[in-house]
Amino acid sequence: MKKILITGARSGIIYPVIQRLKGKYFLYITVHTDSELKRVRKLYEKFDNVKCFKLDITNDLKKIESLDIDILVCNAGMAESGSMFEIPIEKVRENFEVNVFSNFELIQKVSKKMIEKGSGRIVIISSLTSKMPIPFLGSYSGTKAALSMMSLIMHYESMLLSANIDIVLVEPGLYRTGFNKLAFDKKYEFMNYNSFFASQMELIRKSENVYLWLFERRNLTSICNKIYKAITVKKPHFRYSAPLSHDLFAKIINLFY
């Protein structure tokens, strides 16, 4: 069995993918908190080929140094929201630390062993928000734009290696997992009556609720199929995006900027 390490595996779009993988691969499933670990251990307790453990990618990477990993799936991430004019800079730093710097430190550690043994695959979960200018989501979108570009450069660099290393980027659009709503709402913790946008706050909140209602996909199948392909196909593409309508919308938006 090939061995797959999956970070940020608590729920969301990665959960249905794990259900399809769990009988075919040895899975290292990692989550961020004790409560999440308790839940996933219960979910997979009957599977000898699934090992669950807690992993904070910002300071806990020694846990994975002894593992022999064939495929790394970088799904760990978090979102901060708020106007770029006033979001506390420490929130932006944390957002980049988790989504960009820590993910690439993990990738470097894992890819070193892959290069030494001659093969491996790294699947990086970014987001179509990297291409879509969504007001008040600049911090998160900025991290995903950095993640996507750094992944593309790694893809080109991997072609110069003697080892067969696949770099695969997955860019999901908006899916109803609860993540987007939580991300949008975070800014209201600090954007209060002192905000530059105080007089428009209620309108912003209502507009975001309408936006999510209109654009969030309830069915996860399209993106789960893409992630599964990115992990399992023999010769993967570099980029997988879904749903198609969001991908096309992002491309159209970029024609005008």
N, C-alpha and C positions, 0 to 999 in steps of 0.2 A: 504493500500500500504506500502510495505517495503521502507525504506528510504536509498538512496545510496549517499555517498559523493565521488565525483570524482575530484582529483586534476590534474593539468596539462592538462585540457580538451580542449585546444584551437583547436587542429587539429590532424593530423597524424593517428596512428592506433586506437586511442580511439574514433574518430569521428563516424565511421560506427557502433561501438558498442553502442554508445549513441542512434543512430537512432533506434536500435532494442530494447533498454530499455525504451525509453521515454514514451511509452504508457502503461507500465506495473508496473513502480515503480515511487516513488517520488524522483526526482534527484536534488541534490545540485551540480551544475556544477561550478567549480572554475578555474580561469585563473590568470595570473601573472600581466598583464598590463591593462591600461585603454582602449587601442585600441582593445585588445583581448576581453575585457568585452563587449564593444559596439557591436562587431561582433556577439558574442554568444547570447547576449540578443535579437538581431534582429532575429537570427536563431530560437530561442525557444519562442518568444514572445506570440505565440498562445497557448502555453501549460501551463495550470494552475498547473500541477504537476512538473514543472521545475523551479528552482530558480537559477539564475546565480549571482555570486559575485566574486570580486577580492580577491585573497588570496596569500600572500607571506608566504610560509611555514617556512621561516627562521626567521621571526619576527612578524607574524600576527596571531598566533594560537588562540588568545582570541576570534576571530570571530566564532570559531566552538565549543566553550565550552558549549554553551546552546543548541546545536543541539542534537536531538535524532537520532543516526545513527545506522542502522542495518548492512550495508555493507560499508566498506571503500575501495576505489580503489586508491592506491598510484601510480599515474602516473607522478607526477611532477619530473622533472629532467633536468639536463643540462650537456653539455660535453665540456671538455677542451682537447686539443691535443698538442703534442709536445714531443720531446725526453725526456726521464727520466733523461738524463744527464744535461739538461739545461732549462726545463720548469720552469718558475718562481714559487717558492714555494707557493706564495699567490694564484695562479691559482689552484694549487692542493688542497689547504685548502678550497677554495670556492667550488670546485667540490665535496669534501667530505661533506662540510657543507650542501649543497643543497641535494645531492643524498642519503646521509647516515644519518647524525646526525639529520637534520630537519625532514626527513621522519620518523625516529624512535621516535622522540619527538611527532610528530603527532600521530603515532601509539599508543604510551603509553597513550596519553590523551583520544583517542577514545576508546581504548580497556578497560580502567578502567570502563567506563560506561557499556560496553558490558558485562564485567565480573559481574558487580553488578546486571544487569538484567538477566543474565544467558545464553545469546547467542549473536552471532555476527559473522561476517566474515571480514577478512582483506585480500585483494588481492594486492599483491606487484608486480609491474612491474619492473623486473630487465632486463637482457640482456644476450644473448649467448656470447657476447664479454667478459663476466666474465670467460669464459672457453677457449677463443681463443686468443692466443698471437699475437695481431695486432700491428706491430711497429708504434710508434708515437701516439698510443692511450692508453698509459699506465695509465694515470690519470683516464680517464673515465672507462676503464676496471677494474681498481682497486676498484673504488667505487661500481661497479656492483658486483664484486666478494665478497666484504664485505656485500653488501645488500643480496645477495643470501645465504651466510653462516649464517648471523644473522637471516634470515627468517627461515632457516632450524632448527636452535636452538630454535627459538620461536615455531615452529611446535611441536617439542618434548616437550617443556615445557608446551604447551597448553594441552597436554594429561594428565597432572597432576592436571589441574584445575577442579573444580566442575562444572564450566560453560562450555557450548558447544561453543567453539571458534574455528572457522576454520581459519587456516593460509594457504594461497594459493600463490604460487610463479608462475609468468609467465615470461618466458625468450624468448623474440622475437629475431630472427636473424636479418639479414639485409633486410630492406624493403625500397622501394623508396618513402620516404615522404619529402625529403629535409634535414632531420636531420643529416644523415651521412655525406653528402657533406659539410654542414656547420661545423660539428665537425672536419673533416679532415683539412679544410681550416683555422681554427682558429690559428693553429701553425705558419702560415706564417706572422702573425702580429708581431711576435718577432724572429722567426728563419730567420734571414737575412744574410748579408755577414759576420757577426761575428759568425755565427753558426759553430759548429764542422762539420756540414753536408752541409756547403755552396756549396761546389763543386758538390754535388749530388742532390741539391734541385730540379732541373728541372726533373731529372729522378724519384725522389720520387713522385713529383706531377703527372707525367704521369702514373706511376705505380698505384697510388691510383685511378686515373680516370678509368683505365682499370679494376682494382679490383672491383670497384663499378659497372661498366657496366656489368661485368660478374656475380657477385654474388647478387646484390640487386634484390629482388623480386618486380615486378611491381604490382602484384595483392595482396591485403591485406587480402583476404578472409581467408586464413589458420590461421593467427594469430588472426584475429578478432573473428573467431569461438572459438578459445582457450580462449580468454579473456571472451567472453560471457558465455562459460561453467563455467569458474572459478567463475563467479559472480552468475550464476543462478542455476546450478545443485544442487540437494538436498544434495548429498554426494560427494564433489569435491575431486579430487586427490590433493596431495600437490603441484606437479610440472606440469606445462604445457609449452611445447616448440614448436616453429614452425619457419620456415618450417622444415620438417623432414630432408631434405638433410643437412641443416646447423647444426641441432642437432647431426646428425650422424658424420659429419665432426669434430665438437667440441669434441665428444667422442673419435674419432680416434686420434686426435692430442694429447689428454691427455694420451693416452696409451704410448706415447713416451717421456713424460716429468715427 
